């Protein structure tokens, strides 16, 4: 089931990229927005609340948005976000590491229950569906899937290549040519079963930022 779900996510990512590139080639007038976001996230905030582990982060994002299509008050945008996540993780339930995980499972329990500092480097590629409330204020939904590199191995996920999946709701307010942005969302990180372990992390995020429209 997990492998089938991994294929589905890869297909979705391919669909997003192919349609975005098709939009680039067909539209003569291009409209871009460039910006920066800062946010914080935590595993213990609704809808997530696992008692097995803690996971919290702060993150920094560069944003590039491209207007694909606009009709009346609705618009569709391509969103690209290179991001760095600075995270802390700790295993709380040592029984998560079981004897079948290896003869050294007691050593692994001792190792994994230590607080760990991690860095995650991701490239979010997604779609924004926006509704213009008035000429300055808009609300939107954003979903993205993107590759990621993590620098630390834990009991939940192997070091190295992974994927970062994000779904958020946001509000934007334009002041002159600057658009101020706030979002509430959820994020899941896993490696699509490319390596083991692959339980991944979940977090609820709040982020703020700005965009400059060109």
QUIDA-V712655 format. One record per helix or strand. SS is the DSSP state (H for helix, E for strand). FROM is the first residue (numbers start at 1). TO is the last residue. If there is no record, write none. Layout:
SS:FROM:TO / SS:FROM:TO
This chain:
H:2:26 / E:32:42 / E:53:71 / E:74:91 / H:94:96 / H:99:101 / H:105:112 / E:116:132 / E:137:150 / E:157:157 / E:160:175 / E:178:190 / E:198:198 / E:201:213
